Amino acid sequence: MRYFLHLAYDGTRFHGWQMQPEMLTVQQELDRCLSQVLRQPVYSLGSGRTDSGVHASHQVAHFDAELPTGLDLDTLLYRLNRALPPDIRGYLLHPVAPTAHARFAAEARTYQYHVRLVPDPFSAAYSLYLDRAPDVAAMNAAAACLVGEHDFTSFSKVKGSEKHYRCHCYEAAWRSEAGGLVFQIRANRFVRGMVRLVVGTLLTVGRGKLTVEEFRQVFESLNRVHASGAAKAQGLFLCRVAYPSEIVPAELLPAGLPYFA
């Protein structure tokens, strides 16, 4: 039987989602704890790979397993959360069709990047602090260039495994929040390093070191060397993975969690 697990994690101490030799990753810990609780080898596959230090308030992974007799899903989720380290938590577990795929069935993914404009020692691991407010209007004018279907080669890490760099971006905009800013971007797919490179270059616009037209030229150049450096990992969250209703019915999603809204 195949299952979808909806989970969240603090990425601070992990070397990203994907399993890597001799490095602590979220996938490694999840597989270890699933195997321990179910008493059988279990291998998960996530909706996408988050980089080292990046967080997720909504990640989805699928795995195949046979539940022991008498073990229901609520009890399995309870035991899994007891086994997992405190910086990883499962929120929802449900069966899906054998062909349902956490990565390929996803219709869209949403990321948020958090910027603090007021010093706050409690948010240092979850946001980027700027001592001067950037020009939000200019950053939003530049971000508008991203909406639509485009080639995002300029905002991708070199030597990635992607076969192509075209993504359909549905939204990309900055908004104010108490004490800071949030950049939200939603697309059907993201290439490696894309969001942090986009944010880093938009912040260059916000600092007045790059005009909106120059940002557009960087984007259209399809040349990674023209983009600014990547924004730091700690401000980035994978915050929503969307699926067709026949795979993840809306009534299954827990109430009261903002990323399920």
Secondary structure, DSSP 8 states (H G I E B T S, - for coil): -EEEEEEEE--TTSS-SS-BTTB--HHHHHHHHHHHHHTS----EESS---TT-EEEEEEEEEE----TT--HHHHHHHHHHHS-TTEEEEEEEEE-TT--TTTT--EEEEEEEEESS--GGGTTTSEE-SS---HHHHHHHHGGGSEEEE-GGGS-TT---S--EEEEEEEEEEEETTEEEEEEEES---TTHHHHHHHHHHHHHTTSS-HHHHHHHHHHT-GGGS-----GGGEEEEEEE--TTTS-GGGS-TT-GGG-
